[in-house]
Amino acid sequence: MNDFFLNFIEYLAQFDNTALFAVSIFPYSIFLFYLYKIKFFNKFIKTGYSLTVFFVLITILLSLYSLNNYGKPLVEIDFLHGFAEFFLTLSDFVILVGFINLLKQLEVKNS
């Protein structure tokens, strides 16, 4: 890697990204709003993307729990971090099932 890239990464690491994550809920909400208006996508896809918001909520709650009860951030408490990541895996799986069903429907229509 070149020095510019490494210097840029080190520069970005100096900033607290908490506000960026908090503000990111607005564009994601807009994305979900328009996703639910599109009739082409099935309920699995829409539910999977909505479960991602649930994953964020669970992660926030577990982060607060780990800080209050263990005095450590969530990434240092393996069983809690794994439990939080399970919800991301679940949402990804539901999205995958939705797109598989969508592809099956397109194959039937094109046959």
PyMOL commands that set and color helices and strands:
alter all, ss='L'
color gray80, all
select helices_A, chain A and resi 3-13+18-23+25-37+43-70+74-76+78-110
alter helices_A, ss='H'
color red, helices_A
deselect
rebuild
show_as cartoon
